[in-house]
Amino acid sequence: MRTLKANIPLDKEASRDALGGQPPAFVGRGGVWVTAFGAIGEVQVPPGETAIVDNFHFVAMEEGASYTLRTVGGLKSTLFGGEGLVAEIRGPARLWLQTRPIVSLVDTLLPLLKRHLIK
């Protein structure tokens, strides 16, 4: 018998971005469908080492992985560049990362949408 417990935060706005607030957690045995832009790659972080992951590339990590969120750059780069949040994940840990950030898809589709919606 497969069992899967989903722990989805009530505040969906706080968990909208990966690692923003309390991310959704799935615990137990079973399957979970995950979507991402680009390919999803598995990364092993050895004990005693740290991986720094941009929040736009983060997809998932195993339960119990230890991480700290921090900002990169100044307030100007965070506000105008759309960046600025990374996770420092300490090993041992197993992560899944997407190869392309979703903002790349938006940048690709936006001109097409504007062309077809604004006439």
LINNORDA-V896850 format. One record per pair of residues at least 6 apart in sequence whose C-alpha atoms are under 7 Angstrom apart, sorted by sequence separation. I is the first residue (numbers start at 1). J is the second residue. D is the distance in whole Angstrom. If there is no record, write none. Layout:
<<I | J | D> <I | J | D>>
//
This chain:
<<14 | 20 | 6> <15 | 21 | 5> <45 | 51 | 7> <77 | 83 | 7> <78 | 84 | 5> <14 | 21 | 5> <15 | 22 | 6> <77 | 84 | 7> <15 | 23 | 5> <73 | 84 | 6> <72 | 84 | 5> <9 | 22 | 7> <71 | 84 | 5> <72 | 85 | 6> <71 | 85 | 5> <9 | 24 | 6> <70 | 85 | 6> <71 | 86 | 6> <8 | 24 | 5> <69 | 85 | 7> <70 | 86 | 6> <7 | 24 | 6> <8 | 25 | 6> <69 | 86 | 6> <70 | 87 | 6> <7 | 25 | 5> <69 | 87 | 5> <6 | 25 | 6> <7 | 26 | 6> <68 | 87 | 6> <69 | 88 | 6> <6 | 26 | 5> <67 | 87 | 6> <68 | 88 | 5> <5 | 26 | 6> <6 | 27 | 6> <67 | 88 | 5> <68 | 89 | 7> <4 | 26 | 7> <5 | 27 | 5> <67 | 89 | 4> <4 | 27 | 6> <5 | 28 | 6> <66 | 89 | 6> <67 | 90 | 6> <4 | 28 | 5> <66 | 90 | 6> <3 | 28 | 6> <4 | 29 | 5> <3 | 29 | 5> <4 | 30 | 6> <2 | 29 | 5> <3 | 30 | 6> <2 | 30 | 5> <65 | 93 | 5> <55 | 85 | 6> <54 | 85 | 6> <55 | 86 | 5> <62 | 93 | 7> <54 | 86 | 5> <55 | 87 | 7> <62 | 94 | 6> <53 | 86 | 5> <54 | 87 | 7> <61 | 94 | 6> <62 | 95 | 7> <52 | 86 | 7> <53 | 87 | 5> <61 | 95 | 4> <52 | 87 | 6> <53 | 88 | 7> <60 | 95 | 6> <61 | 96 | 6> <19 | 55 | 7> <52 | 88 | 5> <60 | 96 | 5> <18 | 55 | 6> <51 | 88 | 6> <52 | 89 | 6> <59 | 96 | 5> <50 | 88 | 6> <51 | 89 | 5> <58 | 96 | 7> <59 | 97 | 5> <50 | 89 | 5> <51 | 90 | 7> <58 | 97 | 5> <59 | 98 | 6> <18 | 58 | 6> <50 | 90 | 4> <57 | 97 | 5> <58 | 98 | 6> <18 | 59 | 7> <49 | 90 | 6> <50 | 91 | 6> <57 | 98 | 5> <48 | 90 | 7> <49 | 91 | 5> <57 | 99 | 7> <48 | 91 | 6> <57 | 100 | 7> <47 | 91 | 4> <57 | 101 | 6> <46 | 91 | 5> <47 | 92 | 4> <56 | 101 | 5> <45 | 91 | 5> <46 | 92 | 5> <56 | 102 | 7> <45 | 92 | 5> <46 | 93 | 7> <45 | 93 | 5> <44 | 93 | 6> <45 | 94 | 6> <44 | 94 | 5> <43 | 94 | 6> <44 | 95 | 6> <43 | 95 | 5> <42 | 95 | 6> <43 | 96 | 6> <42 | 96 | 5> <41 | 96 | 5> <42 | 97 | 7> <40 | 96 | 6> <41 | 97 | 5> <40 | 97 | 5> <41 | 98 | 6> <40 | 98 | 5> <39 | 98 | 6> <40 | 99 | 6> <38 | 98 | 6> <39 | 99 | 5> <37 | 98 | 6> <38 | 99 | 5> <36 | 98 | 6> <38 | 100 | 5> <37 | 100 | 6> <37 | 101 | 6> <37 | 102 | 6>>
//
